[in-house]
Amino acid sequence: MQTTSDRHEYPAHWEADVVLRDGGTARIRPITVDDAERLVSFYEQVSDESKYYRFFAPYPRLSAKDVHRFTHHDFVDRVGLAATVGGEFIATVRYDRIGADGAPASAPADEAEVAFLVQDAHQGRGVASALLEHIGAVARERGIRRFAAEVLPANTKMIKVFTDAGYTQKRSFEDGVVRLELDLEPTDRSLAVQYAREQRAEARSVQRLLAPGAVAVIGAGRTPGGVGRSILDNIRDAGFTGRLYAVNGALPEGQKELDGVPAFRSVRQVDGPVDLAVVAVPAERVPEVVAECGEHGVQGLVVVSAGYAESGPDGRERQRALVRQARTYGMRIIGPNSFGVVNTSPGVRLNASLAPEMPRPGRIGLFAQSGAIGVALLSRLHRRGGGVTGVTGVSAFVSSGNRADVSGNDLLQYWYEDPDTDVVLMYLESIGNPRKFTRLARRTAAAKPLVVVQGARHGAGPRGHAVRATRLPHATVSALLRQAGVIRVDTITELVDAGLLLARQPLPAGPRVAILGNSESLGLLTHDACLAEGLRPHRPLDLTTAASAADFHAALSRALADDSCDAVVVTAIPAVGEGSVGDAALAEALRSAVAAAPSKPVLVVHVELGGLAEALSAAASTAPQTATAATAPQTTATAPQTPPGTPPRPPAVTSPAAASGPADGAPPAPPAADGPSVPAAPPEGTHLIPAYPAAERAVRALAQAVAYAQWRRDAADPGKVPGYEDIDERGAAALIEGLLSRGQGLTLGGEETCDLLGTYGIHVHRALPAPTPDAAAEAARTLGYPVALKATAPHLRHRADLGGVRLDLADEEQLRRAYAELTELFGAPQELLPVVQRMAPRGVDTVVRAVIDPAAGAVLSFGLAGAASQLLGDMAHRLIPVTDREATSLVRSIRTAPLLFGWRGSAPVDTPALEELMLRVSRLVHDHPEVVAVTLEPVVVAPHGVSVLGASVRLAPPPARDDLGPRTLPVAY
């Protein structure tokens, strides 16, 4: 333990788990006197060359004095950190504060020497880069602003660690040594470097889980049935391309196989590496299994075992211990309480899940926090992927269970650069780190569509999920996700509808929609649905029920060639009679027309047309024929016994109308008698045509694609955060520092609010107190007539509808009369708290708010004052800092926006002035995170200019910004 002479207690908040470049994990923590033996053991495993680079001379062993120096720190002027795996050191870093003369010093000296040492076996894993981020954050916390490092020119790896970090630096060469000086203040480049490293490391950690070379199922039963045995059978039957092992501690001595799979009593007995272990044993046995996996070098775990945080406080503590134990060995965890993982890549073919059939391969990445919802999504994609859009299926599926470690953020990092995934679908019941999720979602959405449905929107999330507290309502969080480019849907049916359209159709260039088909009524329904979704439909083209396949082909070809339309919806109903169009002929007609003009999306709305969707699939020549039982493929030859609580096996092929579950679909096709078969993915660039059983579902999916395409275009030019010459940033900082010296958190008074806002060019109309009629008259003379008289008591504030406001008082007589009326209606002046304010130009009353949420970050909100925002919740939101283009869109995002632009002949108001006001508020909160809340209400927007009639500001120490600190894995809650 540290001695009593140490100046600070052990800084436990410096401990962190990090993901390294190769996807493994390490723990970073301060070095203490208890680490002497670990340090000596670590140093013995470092090569002579690395020791020479560290000490500039041969240094075979550490002396007792060295060990004392490197393990005794005051955690202020002398700090050492170690990266550990399995409890043992793999790298160290330390800094020593120095003065201008290079000698040891204390504060206020703000420079320190820094030095690293990494075991040779762990060099190249990004350990030194992670340590530099963490030691830099520690140094800034202790008032150190610069690092100095001396490196031998031959030590190119360490020079690269410093030069690649992105910090502002100086470099010199003296006496045969390279001297580097790094300014530790984060820069845009250092943050970009940090985020890029984070993305590569976390993506690699997921890749190791989804593409293992060897898998062990621990807890595989000796007889068919049970969770572990079912997963073992599913992996085997899917044709996993790697090595598969069964592990069961209850196996008899001498048993070497389990149903043809090599079997062992312990993972330690496996002769060779195991990359992934699927753990399906009772929760009380999991710690023993994790220890065995860690000692054997297993890289990751999928824990399907239940009995963790979802079961109560004891289970939550068990879950914390599980994560801590796994990270000790450098392993990542999916789960616990997970449904499993799937990777349909031909080079992997992994079905390590409770889904009894291997999903069809495709271009959709699927993430679900719920096992039940996950299997429902797989089932729907299975039915609709084969029946509606050819073989559009999943590239990978992950069920995170309790999300104790690997989360949706990690999957976004992986799918962002995964060449096999074109669309990401996510079912989320909680967002553990909204700030990071929004950042990753924005980057992912700029490259490929991200569709999200969120469960538990109106209540607490699942018991197994640890989430940060947020004060933002769900509607606000949804708006922020949409700002980040996320396609937000409300149901899993909409999730699948949107995903299938986006997976194989181009994005629309605009909202103009052509409608054609053989049913006038269905065309009109589609037209109405387009109008309801904000699209711009053309008049439906009725081909009549006598239309032939050639008629459909010609009409669709004309629509696709028409520059006045951006998408086409084809409506089709069954036709009877001689010469009526057949399913196969119609599908081929549509496919050939689309193939000739593939730049616009095409959707089909069909009504009880059982064969069309299958024919559309067959026309693409990528799916097997399913006409008869004798030719229908079967994914698995023999179905494993379904474990208790596992949803039923999805049918191999069903009618495309089965898009809302079994109730609205046709019976499954009979299974085939031949062996396992999974249809191949369609050729690259093939545009499979999605079909929908209802017009509103097709149009809703199209509308979501239109909005997303517009976001993509806008994201290409997001605008800029403008600067204003009259902003006094230093003056505001001085005011805030002085005000906060009075307390940790406070709401400013009227004059203080006006002074602080004034430093950013936000001018509030003065409101003078009027405790008596004479005081009111004096205030009016000071301000100048005409004036307004307002009651500011909490129950009357911003409630003009209650009669607590009198406007356009032209002289003292009117003012005194109004004062008497207010006191007669509402009580004594001390109850009303009346104020006098100079009249502002007439206009539209609005409200502008900004708040710093501890989970989501700083948010700017806008709406009309009064019932529109308070009763109807008509508010729009953007993350701060807001750009000029975002401010423009913010004003236009509310439903009542027409009132600002001349609705029903009224005069349009000065929205550019309103946008500038919001940009100034955004700058204030962004520049000074101590400003945790700002409310401007009402803000009267007149035809010329804006008037801020009321304002409040709250100051507090800013919440921690973990996105600006070093990379860390979430704490195991």
Secondary structure, DSSP 4 states (H G I P E B T S, - for coil): ---TT-SS---GGG-EEEE-TTS-EEEEEE--GGGHHHHHHHHHTS-HHHHHHHHSS---S--HHHHHHHH---SSSEEEEEEEETTEEEEEEEEEEE-TTSSB--TT--EEEEEEEE-GGGTTSSHHHHHHHHHHHHHHHTT--EEEEEE-TT-HHHHHHHHTT--EEEEEEETTEEEEEEE-S--HHHHHHHHHHHHHHHHHHHHHHHS-SEEEEET--SSS-SHHHHHHHHHHHTT-SSEEEEE-TTSPTT--EETTEEEESSGGG-SS---EEEE-S-GGGHHHHHHHHHHHT--EEEE----SGGG-HHHHHHHHHHHHHHHHTT-EEE-SS--EEEE--TTT-EEEES-SSPPPEEEEEEEES-HHHHHHHHHHHHHHHHHTSTT--EEEEEE-TT-SSS-HHHHHHHHHS-TT-SEEEEEES--S-HHHHHHHHHHHHTTS-EEEEESSTTS---TT-------S-HHHHHHHHHHTT-EEESSHHHHHHHHHHHHHSPPPSSSEEEEEES-HHHHHHHHHHHHHTT-EEPPPEE--TT--HHHHHHHHHHHHH-TT-SEEEEEE----STTPPPHHHHHHHHHHHHHHSTTS-EEEEESS-TTHHHHHHHHTT-S---SSTTT--BS-SSPPPPPTTPPPPPPSS--TT-SS-GGGSPPPPPPPSS-B--PPPPPTT--PPPEESSHHHHHHHHHHHHHHHHHHHHHTS-------TT--HHHHHHHHHHHHTT-SSEE--HHHHHHHHHTTT--BPPEEE-SSHHHHHHHHHHH-SSEEEEE-STTTTT-GGGT-EEEEE-SHHHHHHHHHHHHHHH--HHHH-EEEEEPPPP-EEEEEEEEEETTTEEEEEEEETTHHHHTS--EEEEESSPPHHHHHHHHHHSTTGGGGTTGGGPPPP-HHHHHHHHHHHHHHHHH-TTEEEEEEEEEEE-SS-EEE--EEEEE-PPPP-TTSS---PPP--
